[in-house]
Amino acid sequence: MGVMHCPLCVGLAVLSAVRFSALALLVWQRFRPEPAAASAGLLPV
């Protein structure tokens, strides 16, 4: 039948995609080699 058969399913699919994107962003920020704050000069040296 597909995901588009009811508004509740569409809402849950969108919510799931947003949660996954947020988690992926957190993991990417945690494990990248150089933090953004250090490269932007925001940390005191």
N, C-alpha and C positions, 0 to 999 in steps of 0.2 A: 504494500500500500504506500509506503514512503513516509517521510517525516512530515510532509505538508498536509496531513489529513486532519489535524486539529491545532488550534492556536496554542494549547498547552504544550504539545510536543515541540512546536516551533520555539516557544519561549524557553523550554528546557534545553533545546539544542543550542540556542544563542547563549544561555547562561553557562553551559558546559564549555563552549568555545572561549568565552571571556575568561573563565576560571583557568582553563588550560593555558591561555596566552599569558595571564598574570604569573602563573607558576613557571612557565618557560622563561619569562623575563627575569624572575628572581634567580633561577638557576643559572642563567647566562651571566647575570651580574656577579653572582657569587664565584664562578669558576673562570672568569676571563682573567688573563694574566696581569693586566694593568688596570687599576681602578680609575674611574673617570675623574674623581676628585683630585688625584695626584697629577694627572695629565692636564687638568684645567688650572692647576696652581691654587687650589682652594685649601690645601693642607699647609700648615705652617712648617717651614723648613729650618 
